[in-house]
Amino acid sequence: MGKPNVSDEFKRDAVAQITERGYPVAEVSQRLGVSQHSLYAWKRQLGRQVLGDASKDAEIGQLKRELARVTEERDILKKATAYFARDAK
């Protein structure tokens, strides 16, 4: 007996029934006709994807903060240059 191919959407929905709706793994397994082992594997797989997305979001946030700081420093230097150039004339 081969492995049935199931879509990523099916996997996400099955895992959501466990994690978000609180159904027991055994019940979801029986209702959907997949093994409990598969459900746990999908849950682990999708959890890693979410963690990967979270780390990307954290990096984007850090880069945005750094960009804001560098932009502020640039603006301060522009103002200082204009101030000192005005005094030199």
One Martini backbone bead per residue (centre of mass of N, CA, C, O) as a GRO file, in nm:
protein
   89
    1MET     BB    1   0.093   0.039   0.026
    2GLY     BB    2   0.075   0.358  -0.047
    3LYS     BB    3   0.112   0.691  -0.043
    4PRO     BB    4  -0.091   0.941  -0.002
    5ASN     BB    5  -0.176   1.229  -0.165
    6VAL     BB    6  -0.157   1.543  -0.003
    7SER     BB    7  -0.229   1.847   0.059
    8ASP     BB    8  -0.134   2.127   0.225
    9GLU     BB    9  -0.419   2.214   0.302
   10PHE     BB   10  -0.501   1.952   0.443
   11LYS     BB   11  -0.280   1.963   0.656
   12ARG     BB   12  -0.355   2.236   0.782
   13ASP     BB   13  -0.644   2.157   0.859
   14ALA     BB   14  -0.573   1.919   1.040
   15VAL     BB   15  -0.393   2.079   1.239
   16ALA     BB   16  -0.608   2.291   1.318
   17GLN     BB   17  -0.796   2.093   1.466
   18ILE     BB   18  -0.586   2.051   1.694
   19THR     BB   19  -0.470   2.344   1.771
   20GLU     BB   20  -0.737   2.537   1.747
   21ARG     BB   21  -0.995   2.335   1.823
   22GLY     BB   22  -0.908   2.072   2.014
   23TYR     BB   23  -0.880   1.810   1.886
   24PRO     BB   24  -0.815   1.497   1.886
   25VAL     BB   25  -0.603   1.302   1.714
   26ALA     BB   26  -0.774   1.045   1.695
   27GLU     BB   27  -1.026   1.178   1.574
   28VAL     BB   28  -0.899   1.304   1.321
   29SER     BB   29  -0.780   1.047   1.208
   30GLN     BB   30  -1.047   0.895   1.171
   31ARG     BB   31  -1.208   1.108   1.005
   32LEU     BB   32  -0.970   1.137   0.768
   33GLY     BB   33  -0.787   0.871   0.724
   34VAL     BB   34  -0.531   0.904   0.911
   35SER     BB   35  -0.255   0.892   1.075
   36GLN     BB   36  -0.117   0.992   1.364
   37HIS     BB   37   0.169   1.015   1.261
   38SER     BB   38   0.105   1.216   1.035
   39LEU     BB   39  -0.005   1.442   1.212
   40TYR     BB   40   0.255   1.487   1.376
   41ALA     BB   41   0.434   1.548   1.132
   42TRP     BB   42   0.275   1.793   1.028
   43LYS     BB   43   0.297   1.960   1.283
   44ARG     BB   44   0.606   1.977   1.281
   45GLN     BB   45   0.640   2.097   0.998
   46LEU     BB   46   0.458   2.353   1.039
   47GLY     BB   47   0.616   2.463   1.283
   48ARG     BB   48   0.877   2.526   1.127
   49GLN     BB   49   0.754   2.726   0.927
   50VAL     BB   50   0.662   2.931   1.140
   51LEU     BB   51   0.941   2.982   1.260
   52GLY     BB   52   1.065   3.088   0.999
   53ASP     BB   53   0.870   3.330   0.974
   54ALA     BB   54   0.941   3.460   1.247
   55SER     BB   55   1.241   3.514   1.184
   56LYS     BB   56   1.184   3.699   0.946
   57ASP     BB   57   1.019   3.909   1.100
   58ALA     BB   58   1.245   3.985   1.298
   59GLU     BB   59   1.447   4.078   1.083
   60ILE     BB   60   1.272   4.297   0.959
   61GLY     BB   61   1.240   4.464   1.217
   62GLN     BB   62   1.542   4.516   1.262
   63LEU     BB   63   1.592   4.657   0.986
   64LYS     BB   64   1.391   4.891   1.029
   65ARG     BB   65   1.528   5.011   1.278
   66GLU     BB   66   1.803   5.060   1.144
   67LEU     BB   67   1.701   5.245   0.919
   68ALA     BB   68   1.589   5.466   1.104
   69ARG     BB   69   1.859   5.535   1.239
   70VAL     BB   70   2.021   5.605   0.982
   71THR     BB   71   1.830   5.825   0.880
   72GLU     BB   72   1.862   6.010   1.125
   73GLU     BB   73   2.167   6.049   1.102
   74ARG     BB   74   2.161   6.176   0.821
   75ASP     BB   75   1.984   6.421   0.892
   76ILE     BB   76   2.174   6.539   1.101
   77LEU     BB   77   2.416   6.577   0.908
   78LYS     BB   78   2.275   6.769   0.713
   79LYS     BB   79   2.215   6.993   0.919
   80ALA     BB   80   2.508   7.038   1.007
   81THR     BB   81   2.619   7.115   0.730
   82ALA     BB   82   2.433   7.358   0.685
   83TYR     BB   83   2.518   7.516   0.938
   84PHE     BB   84   2.832   7.535   0.876
   85ALA     BB   85   2.801   7.662   0.592
   86ARG     BB   86   2.663   7.922   0.688
   87ASP     BB   87   2.902   8.019   0.882
   88ALA     BB   88   3.132   8.031   0.656
   89LYS     BB   89   3.007   8.290   0.487
   0.00000   0.00000   0.00000
